[in-house]
Amino acid sequence: HNVYDLQEAETQGVCKTLYSVNEDVKADRILLTKTRDMNHCQERITRDMGLAYTEKCDKCQRESKNLRGSTSYRYVLKPVPSGIMILEADVNELIQFSPVSERYGAVQTETRQTLAFLEIEKSPIAPISAEYHHRGSLKYEFSNEFDLSPFQLAKATDERAQIEELLNHLVTHNAEEVNDHAPLKYLELIQFLRLARYEDLEVVWNKYKNMPSHRLWLIEAIPATGTSAALRFIKEKFQAEDLSVPEAVRTLVAAVHMVKANPETIKLFETLTEDNKINANPVLREIVFLGYGTMISKYCAESDVSPAEHIKPIQKRLSEAVSKGETEDIILYVKVLGNAGHPSSLKSITKIMPIHGTAAASLPIRVHIEAIMALRNIAKTEPRMVQELALQLYMDKALDSVLRMLSCIVLFETKPSMALISTLANAVKSEENLQVASFTYSHMKSLSRSDSVLHPSVAAACNVAMKILSPKLDRLSLRYSKAIYGEAYSSSFMLGAAATAFY
């Protein structure tokens, strides 16, 4: 009886696999059992959707997983003169999913397949003695058919006619009060709008654009489809003056959060930033530019690659705005870089930091504030580089106290080590500016009281730092700046939320 434990590549990724080989000499059989543990994979093939604005808790997943699975194969083999004959093959795959803690139950899917050898009807096919070419790996590749959700299963026959039918149904049955079937009908409408060609959308829009009720439902549903066609539709209708400014604001804000981020939609947002009508309206301009950064952030969060080409146009605009001294444009472009959170933007942002001895030190404090706050999202991917910059700014006692306090906020976003937090605590001990001292002390105190599941090491380090600092700082009045951190986590639902307040 031999047992082999190894990491093996298959369709689900490189996962832990256990082989057990047992030979029955009397029956002249070999029993081979293979078990794959899909919970321990080096390169597990999974995809998370709709989590661009959330932060995953690795510690929580170690304690209770949302997704578990295992596959077992059983083979009965018989030695024959020409090799090995498979008499039986049996496979059983079990996958368990729970959106909440496993203790409260989970959905299970089980797949079974059994094959048994009966007889040889024809002589075996001899293997071809030819050169075999590499055709890629066995790893499963996701298609894009389920990228957009939720969806209502419905049979599509004539998309345009079905859209009109659903639109009329929603308008007729929801005039005075919402009908019970409205949510399902609305999902169906979204689904058919996704399936429809762009030309069909044009026809439906032209037919109903002068009917207020129908127009309202279309304006609500089109961004919810989440397709690049929806974004293109909004863009072209605004340029053709078919959408008013309030309607454009409404649809663009919805599109930023609902349209799937991909190179095509990012390019569409880039073209919107160059549109004269958009730039003529301050509200639309800000929505489009900030939305452009958000789309890049969403794309990087859901993709393995994060090309710097997408953010380069904003970096170029920022350089031009700095050279011309256009303060409002500088602030807007820095906010875009902050929304995108791309590591390549760190160099551009550093150039406008309030570092003494540089030309950027003479920029208005509003620019410096936005530049420091733009580091928060970059800190999630490049914590070490942001730490160095934030610590340098915090330790510069010649800087305005507001900028130093903002640097403290950014510093804690990088999940600093105990050594760095201790360094910060020792600096606070000799800090002469009570605003900065009070702010840093209160920030550490709030974190030390936290039963943090996301940042347990930071909470523990702050707890140690509190023993270094003098309790006198705790008695400072409310006229000194303070930071308050609070969080809540439910182990039952495996969900939590954190919030900070600064003044």
Secondary structure, DSSP 8 states (H G I E B T S, - for coil): -EEEEEEEEETTEEEEEEEEEEEETTTTEEEEEEEEEEEEESS------S-TT----HHHHHHS-SEEEEEEEEEEEEEETTEEEEEEEEEEEEEEE-SS-GGG--EEEEEEEEEE-----S-------S-------S-----STTSS--------S-HHHHHHHHHHHHHHHTSSS--TTHHHHHHHHHHHHHHS-HHHHHHHHHHHTTSHHHHHHHHHHHHHT--HHHHHHHHHHHHTT-S-HHHHHHHHHHHHHHS--SHHHHHHHHHHHT-HHHHHSHHHHHHHHHHHHHHHHHHHHHSS---GGGTHHHHHHHHHHHHHT-HHHHHHHHHHHHHHT-GGGHHHHHTTS--TTSGGGGS-HHHHHHHHHTHHHHTTT-HHHHHHHHHHHHH-TTS-HHHHHHHHHHHHHT---HHHHHHHHHHHHT---HHHHHHHHHHHHHHHT---SS-HHHHHHHHHHHHHS-GGGGG--TTS--EEEEEEEETTTTEEEEEEEE-
